[in-house]
């Protein structure tokens, strides 16, 4: 029996949505927080696109429990300040973390290098038996890795840092991770060489 192509595509969308929903349900932050974070991401991207398409292409986002890491490279402080202000103005944003490099533009080679770093970290975290990789998001900006998410324990976070340091091209790690069961401190994020 042959099924119409639209039916098959619809089944694929349903299966994909179900799989995504299952992953989100397993994250420490929960379904409601993940959905809110997605809405925040979409609105920030919409605002950047409406303001300046170059802003959208030069910058990247990580959103976790209303905390936003903005990274990339822009030519001027004014552009950085505008990008951060647009992000701060979105409903649900609790904190905006500035990971923007001013005066440095990522060319194609740097973008590919940062992307390769991110993918290798994602793979290492996924393959580590003692790490819940779905609870972390990484962004590399000129080889500086910004890590955000929720660690199950301080030991898990140390293990994640060790795995990241083993990846070629990583210059340093900036930790924005919350450890489950511990109040979020107001300290500056830990950076490691």
Backbone as CSV, one residue per row, in Angstrom:
resi,resn,N_x,N_y,N_z,CA_x,CA_y,CA_z,C_x,C_y,C_z
1,UNK,0.842,-1.180,0.000,0.000,0.000,0.000,0.886,1.241,0.000
2,UNK,0.635,2.153,-0.887,1.385,3.398,-0.970,0.646,4.490,-0.218
3,UNK,1.389,5.252,0.561,0.802,6.361,1.297,1.205,7.664,0.637
4,UNK,0.343,8.644,0.667,0.696,9.937,0.084,1.935,10.523,0.762
5,UNK,2.734,11.237,-0.019,3.965,11.835,0.495,3.681,12.756,1.674
6,UNK,2.623,13.520,1.609,2.280,14.439,2.707,2.044,13.691,4.004
7,UNK,1.405,12.520,3.922,1.167,11.714,5.106,2.483,11.258,5.724
8,UNK,3.394,10.778,4.871,4.701,10.310,5.352,5.483,11.450,5.983
9,UNK,5.459,12.625,5.359,6.164,13.781,5.917,5.556,14.162,7.259
10,UNK,4.224,14.117,7.346,3.548,14.438,8.604,3.937,13.471,9.706
11,UNK,4.043,12.194,9.379,4.467,11.187,10.357,5.890,11.478,10.832
12,UNK,6.743,11.895,9.902,8.114,12.237,10.265,8.164,13.417,11.216
13,UNK,7.326,14.416,10.968,7.277,15.576,11.857,6.795,15.180,13.243
14,UNK,5.769,14.334,13.306,5.242,13.884,14.587,6.304,13.085,15.339
15,UNK,6.989,12.177,14.641,8.041,11.369,15.272,9.172,12.259,15.756
16,UNK,9.564,13.241,14.950,10.632,14.155,15.346,10.240,14.980,16.551
17,UNK,9.009,15.461,16.571,8.526,16.255,17.704,8.470,15.396,18.966
18,UNK,8.035,14.148,18.815,7.972,13.250,19.968,9.360,12.978,20.523
19,UNK,10.320,12.762,19.645,11.693,12.513,20.089,12.259,13.746,20.781
20,UNK,12.022,14.919,20.210,12.500,16.154,20.831,11.841,16.345,22.191
21,UNK,10.549,16.090,22.252,9.835,16.209,23.525,10.392,15.265,24.571
22,UNK,10.774,14.051,24.167,11.369,13.099,25.098,12.697,13.576,25.630
23,UNK,13.523,14.154,24.775,14.821,14.685,25.205,14.615,15.838,26.167
24,UNK,13.725,16.752,25.820,13.460,17.910,26.671,12.943,17.460,28.029
25,UNK,12.083,16.449,28.050,11.534,15.958,29.314,12.621,15.390,30.213
26,UNK,13.706,14.899,29.634,14.797,14.322,30.414,15.759,15.382,30.954
27,UNK,15.723,16.591,30.415,16.626,17.638,30.870,16.259,18.079,32.278
28,UNK,17.271,18.495,33.030,17.063,18.984,34.386,16.121,20.185,34.414
29,UNK,16.158,21.018,33.372,15.372,22.250,33.397,13.891,22.023,33.172
30,UNK,13.478,20.885,32.642,12.074,20.565,32.462,11.472,21.143,31.192
31,UNK,10.282,20.662,30.870,9.611,21.020,29.626,9.209,22.489,29.600
32,UNK,8.638,22.987,30.676,8.177,24.384,30.687,9.339,25.348,30.510
33,UNK,10.437,25.092,31.197,11.603,25.964,31.087,12.214,25.884,29.688
34,UNK,12.289,24.674,29.130,12.841,24.514,27.777,11.972,25.234,26.755
35,UNK,10.649,25.149,26.913,9.751,25.842,25.993,9.899,27.354,26.125
36,UNK,10.019,27.836,27.345,10.228,29.268,27.569,11.545,29.716,26.946
37,UNK,12.596,28.904,27.120,13.906,29.235,26.544,13.838,29.304,25.021
38,UNK,13.095,28.400,24.411,12.940,28.428,22.958,12.241,29.715,22.517
39,UNK,11.206,30.105,23.254,10.519,31.360,22.948,11.439,32.560,23.073
40,UNK,12.279,32.562,24.103,13.256,33.640,24.294,14.220,33.678,23.112
41,UNK,14.743,32.524,22.735,15.685,32.434,21.601,15.055,32.982,20.323
42,UNK,13.842,32.569,20.044,13.160,33.018,18.827,12.945,34.529,18.835
43,UNK,12.538,35.078,19.988,12.271,36.515,20.062,13.555,37.333,19.946
44,UNK,14.630,36.888,20.573,15.903,37.615,20.436,16.346,37.598,18.973
45,UNK,16.295,36.434,18.348,16.675,36.350,16.932,15.787,37.247,16.068
46,UNK,14.491,37.288,16.353,13.577,38.146,15.601,13.973,39.619,15.745
47,UNK,14.291,40.022,16.982,14.679,41.414,17.229,15.992,41.756,16.532
48,UNK,16.956,40.837,16.588,18.229,41.088,15.913,18.026,41.223,14.407
49,UNK,17.238,40.324,13.837,16.974,40.386,12.393,16.273,41.687,12.011
50,UNK,15.316,42.112,12.819,14.582,43.346,12.532,15.503,44.560,12.638
51,UNK,16.456,44.503,13.551,17.368,45.638,13.745,18.461,45.681,12.682
52,UNK,19.110,44.530,12.469,20.263,44.491,11.559,20.576,43.028,11.249
53,UNK,20.427,42.636,10.012,20.657,41.238,9.643,22.089,40.802,9.962
54,UNK,23.048,41.723,9.877,24.439,41.384,10.192,24.585,40.995,11.663
55,UNK,23.807,41.626,12.536,23.846,41.293,13.961,23.459,39.831,14.150
56,UNK,22.418,39.423,13.456,21.950,38.046,13.559,22.986,37.054,13.054
57,UNK,23.703,37.399,11.986,24.680,36.466,11.428,25.984,36.449,12.218
58,UNK,26.310,37.528,12.911,27.573,37.611,13.655,27.490,37.026,15.060
59,UNK,26.281,36.908,15.579,26.120,36.521,16.980,25.384,35.194,17.119
60,UNK,25.679,34.521,18.211,25.002,33.279,18.542,24.425,33.353,19.943
61,UNK,23.519,32.441,20.239,22.803,32.435,21.516,22.851,31.077,22.183
62,UNK,22.884,31.099,23.485,22.575,29.938,24.304,21.556,30.439,25.317
63,UNK,20.498,29.706,25.525,19.481,30.106,26.497,19.209,28.917,27.397
64,UNK,19.307,29.138,28.703,19.076,28.063,29.669,18.431,28.673,30.899
65,UNK,17.196,28.277,31.182,16.442,28.766,32.333,16.389,30.291,32.381
66,UNK,16.186,30.901,31.224,16.079,32.355,31.154,17.400,33.087,31.180
67,UNK,18.486,32.353,31.285,19.830,32.953,31.252,20.322,32.857,29.813
68,UNK,20.791,33.971,29.281,21.165,34.059,27.871,22.652,34.373,27.750
69,UNK,23.373,33.555,26.999,24.768,33.840,26.661,24.775,34.307,25.210
70,UNK,25.259,35.527,24.994,25.367,36.084,23.649,26.843,36.087,23.281
71,UNK,27.197,35.389,22.206,28.590,35.293,21.785,28.759,35.545,20.304
72,UNK,29.980,35.848,19.924,30.314,36.113,18.535,31.242,37.303,18.456
73,UNK,31.296,37.930,17.304,32.162,39.085,17.124,31.447,40.200,16.386
74,UNK,31.594,41.415,16.878,31.013,42.593,16.231,32.086,43.667,16.113
75,UNK,31.937,44.574,15.134,32.961,45.597,14.910,33.064,46.665,16.004
76,UNK,31.955,46.967,16.711,32.004,48.104,17.636,31.286,47.823,18.951
77,UNK,31.631,48.625,19.964,30.959,48.516,21.267,29.489,48.889,21.142
78,UNK,29.193,49.838,20.284,27.804,50.247,20.081,26.971,49.069,19.596
79,UNK,27.502,48.284,18.663,26.769,47.117,18.169,26.615,46.075,19.268
80,UNK,27.658,45.889,20.064,27.553,44.951,21.191,26.481,45.416,22.164
81,UNK,26.527,46.692,22.545,25.562,47.221,23.506,24.131,47.101,22.987
82,UNK,23.933,47.354,21.702,22.605,47.232,21.097,22.122,45.790,21.128
83,UNK,22.989,44.859,20.758,22.620,43.438,20.758,22.230,42.978,22.162
84,UNK,23.007,43.379,23.151,22.715,42.985,24.531,21.424,43.622,25.027
85,UNK,21.200,44.897,24.675,19.971,45.588,25.091,18.741,44.925,24.472
86,UNK,18.844,44.548,23.197,17.723,43.865,22.554,17.430,42.533,23.247
87,UNK,18.468,41.823,23.653,18.276,40.547,24.358,17.669,40.774,25.738
88,UNK,18.160,41.772,26.455,17.639,42.056,27.808,16.167,42.457,27.785
89,UNK,15.705,43.021,26.682,14.335,43.497,26.593,13.293,42.420,26.342
90,UNK,13.710,41.185,26.208,12.775,40.095,25.917,12.184,39.553,27.216
91,UNK,10.877,39.391,27.221,10.184,38.842,28.387,10.743,37.465,28.734
92,UNK,10.959,37.213,30.011,11.458,35.923,30.477,12.961,35.860,30.648
93,UNK,13.681,36.839,30.108,15.143,36.852,30.254,15.478,37.286,31.675
94,UNK,16.209,36.437,32.381,16.607,36.731,33.758,18.009,37.308,33.840
95,UNK,18.858,36.931,32.884,20.258,37.376,32.899,20.791,37.304,31.475
96,UNK,21.594,38.290,31.093,22.269,38.261,29.799,23.766,38.272,30.070
97,UNK,24.461,37.277,29.539,25.897,37.129,29.739,26.596,37.526,28.443
98,UNK,27.488,38.488,28.539,28.182,39.047,27.381,29.417,38.208,27.059
99,UNK,29.363,37.491,25.940,30.513,36.720,25.442,30.897,37.228,24.059
100,UNK,30.616,38.509,23.800,30.866,39.101,22.490,32.277,39.671,22.440
101,UNK,32.969,39.367,21.369,34.288,39.930,21.108,34.105,41.182,20.249
102,UNK,34.537,42.336,20.758,34.409,43.593,20.022,35.666,43.799,19.183
103,UNK,35.445,44.196,17.942,36.565,44.468,17.048,37.109,43.241,16.345
104,UNK,36.453,42.115,16.559,36.879,40.872,15.915,35.687,40.267,15.193
105,UNK,35.846,40.058,13.937,34.801,39.389,13.164,35.252,37.963,12.889
106,UNK,34.331,37.026,13.048,34.663,35.641,12.745,34.555,35.425,11.248
107,UNK,35.682,35.158,10.630,35.651,34.810,9.215,35.202,33.354,9.096
108,UNK,35.072,32.879,7.873,34.575,31.521,7.641,35.454,30.469,8.318
109,UNK,36.761,30.651,8.266,37.672,29.677,8.875,37.494,29.634,10.394
110,UNK,37.356,30.799,11.024,37.179,30.843,12.485,35.825,30.272,12.865
111,UNK,34.804,30.601,12.092,33.473,30.065,12.347,33.497,28.537,12.275
112,UNK,34.147,27.994,11.241,34.240,26.535,11.105,35.036,25.918,12.244
113,UNK,36.097,26.581,12.663,36.900,26.079,13.780,36.077,26.045,15.067
114,UNK,35.343,27.133,15.336,34.492,27.166,16.527,33.403,26.106,16.458
115,UNK,32.815,25.931,15.279,31.783,24.910,15.101,32.354,23.513,15.325
116,UNK,33.552,23.267,14.833,34.193,21.969,15.033,34.452,21.720,16.516
117,UNK,34.911,22.739,17.222,35.121,22.622,18.671,33.809,22.252,19.353
118,UNK,32.734,22.961,19.022,31.428,22.691,19.638,30.962,21.276,19.363
119,UNK,31.103,20.816,18.128,30.639,19.467,17.771,31.466,18.397,18.467
120,UNK,32.772,18.610,18.574,33.607,17.625,19.260,33.271,17.571,20.751
121,UNK,33.035,18.726,21.352,32.633,18.742,22.763,31.302,18.021,22.931
122,UNK,30.329,18.344,22.073,29.023,17.673,22.146,29.183,16.159,22.074
123,UNK,30.023,15.686,21.158,30.238,14.246,21.006,30.894,13.657,22.251
124,UNK,31.919,14.316,22.769,32.597,13.798,23.972,31.645,13.732,25.165
125,UNK,30.808,14.763,25.320,29.851,14.754,26.426,28.815,13.652,26.237
126,UNK,28.380,13.465,24.994,27.399,12.428,24.702,27.949,11.037,25.004
127,UNK,29.211,10.804,24.686,29.809,9.477,24.875,30.281,9.210,26.308
128,UNK,30.379,10.250,27.123,30.830,10.072,28.510,29.704,9.450,29.332
129,UNK,29.981,8.305,29.917,28.956,7.587,30.683,28.582,8.302,31.975
130,UNK,29.482,9.106,32.495,29.253,9.762,33.779,28.781,11.208,33.644
131,UNK,28.276,11.562,32.450,27.815,12.928,32.187,26.447,12.862,31.499
132,UNK,25.507,13.676,31.980,24.204,13.828,31.307,24.343,14.966,30.301
133,UNK,24.752,14.624,29.093,25.085,15.629,28.082,23.916,16.538,27.723
134,UNK,22.689,16.048,27.857,21.534,16.866,27.482,21.339,18.055,28.411
135,UNK,22.053,18.077,29.513,21.922,19.177,30.470,22.921,20.297,30.234
136,UNK,23.631,20.259,29.106,24.660,21.263,28.823,24.499,21.825,27.424
137,UNK,24.882,23.084,27.297,24.951,23.736,25.996,26.317,24.416,25.915
138,UNK,26.978,24.268,24.775,28.303,24.877,24.598,28.298,25.819,23.406
139,UNK,29.088,26.870,23.530,29.298,27.802,22.426,30.763,28.196,22.457
140,UNK,31.428,28.049,21.324,32.825,28.455,21.206,32.884,29.788,20.466
141,UNK,33.594,30.737,21.056,33.791,32.060,20.463,35.290,32.309,20.435
142,UNK,35.890,32.217,19.264,37.329,32.370,19.102,38.099,31.415,20.015
143,UNK,37.577,30.196,20.185,38.237,29.175,20.991,37.936,29.243,22.475
144,UNK,37.193,30.254,22.909,36.739,30.323,24.298,35.391,29.637,24.365
145,UNK,35.290,28.603,25.192,34.070,27.810,25.291,33.227,28.318,26.450
146,UNK,32.000,28.708,26.120,31.029,29.114,27.136,30.115,27.927,27.380
147,UNK,30.072,27.500,28.628,29.327,26.315,29.036,28.186,26.762,29.939
148,UNK,26.961,26.378,29.581,25.794,26.716,30.392,24.938,25.468,30.521
149,UNK,24.193,25.378,31.612,23.323,24.232,31.821,23.178,23.933,33.296
150,UNK,22.873,22.656,33.579,22.671,22.205,34.944,23.454,20.922,35.174
151,UNK,24.411,20.963,36.081,25.180,19.767,36.434,24.450,19.008,37.538
152,UNK,24.514,17.693,37.487,23.905,16.888,38.552,24.694,16.983,39.838
153,UNK,26.002,17.259,39.724,26.859,17.361,40.901,28.109,18.160,40.540
154,UNK,28.833,18.580,41.544,30.099,19.288,41.320,31.082,18.357,40.609
155,UNK,31.059,17.064,40.942,31.950,16.097,40.304,31.663,15.988,38.804
156,UNK,30.375,15.988,38.442,30.035,15.922,37.030,30.564,17.161,36.307
157,UNK,30.427,18.331,36.911,30.904,19.562,36.289,32.419,19.533,36.093
158,UNK,33.150,19.000,37.067,34.603,18.858,36.926,34.925,17.921,35.775
159,UNK,34.186,16.824,35.658,34.398,15.870,34.556,34.136,16.537,33.210
160,UNK,33.083,17.336,33.117,32.766,18.051,31.882,33.921,18.984,31.514
161,UNK,34.434,19.713,32.500,35.569,20.608,32.246,36.780,19.852,31.728
162,UNK,37.038,18.687,32.294,38.170,17.857,31.855,37.982,17.424,30.403
163,UNK,36.772,16.991,30.065,36.496,16.561,28.691,36.666,17.720,27.704
164,UNK,36.231,18.900,28.086,36.337,20.060,27.195,37.799,20.448,26.993
165,UNK,38.586,20.424,28.058,40.005,20.804,27.942,40.781,19.876,27.013
166,UNK,40.306,18.652,26.801,40.973,17.688,25.918,40.743,17.980,24.435
167,UNK,39.832,18.885,24.129,39.492,19.186,22.732,40.492,20.195,22.174
168,UNK,41.055,19.874,21.014,41.998,20.772,20.366,41.347,22.089,19.983
169,UNK,42.076,23.186,20.171,41.583,24.507,19.804,40.911,25.253,20.930
170,UNK,40.634,24.570,22.051,40.006,25.240,23.190,41.062,26.049,23.925
171,UNK,40.849,27.354,23.984,41.782,28.253,24.685,41.453,28.368,26.160
172,UNK,40.148,28.458,26.461,39.715,28.529,27.861,38.244,28.178,27.949
173,UNK,37.787,27.933,29.169,36.396,27.579,29.424,35.819,28.617,30.377
174,UNK,34.640,29.114,30.044,33.924,30.014,30.941,32.657,29.278,31.378
175,UNK,32.552,29.065,32.684,31.518,28.224,33.275,30.341,29.096,33.732
176,UNK,29.169,28.839,33.143,27.925,29.496,33.554,26.934,28.433,34.067
177,UNK,27.443,27.312,34.533,26.613,26.159,34.899,26.109,26.287,36.333
178,UNK,24.867,25.868,36.530,24.271,25.761,37.858,24.363,24.296,38.281
179,UNK,24.763,24.055,39.523,24.821,22.690,40.046,23.494,22.398,40.745
180,UNK,22.859,21.287,40.366,21.558,20.918,40.926,21.609,20.923,42.455
181,UNK,20.604,21.512,43.059,20.510,21.522,44.514,21.295,22.633,45.179
182,UNK,22.041,23.381,44.412,22.813,24.488,44.979,22.255,25.799,44.449
183,UNK,22.181,26.774,45.331,21.711,28.093,44.895,22.721,28.680,43.934
184,UNK,22.246,29.398,42.971,23.123,30.074,42.002,23.832,31.195,42.723
185,UNK,25.141,31.183,42.691,25.902,32.241,43.341,25.932,33.459,42.428
186,UNK,26.259,34.591,42.993,26.363,35.815,42.219,27.807,36.080,41.817
187,UNK,28.658,35.095,42.012,30.061,35.246,41.651,30.207,35.319,40.136
188,UNK,31.337,35.871,39.724,31.654,35.870,38.306,31.870,34.437,37.859
189,UNK,31.562,34.104,36.618,31.763,32.743,36.158,33.230,32.333,36.229
190,UNK,33.431,31.073,36.544,34.805,30.563,36.607,35.364,30.399,35.215
191,UNK,36.543,30.921,35.011,37.218,30.756,33.718,38.438,29.901,33.945
192,UNK,38.706,29.023,33.015,39.914,28.207,33.126,40.704,28.347,31.852
193,UNK,42.024,28.301,31.981,42.865,28.460,30.779,42.766,27.282,29.852
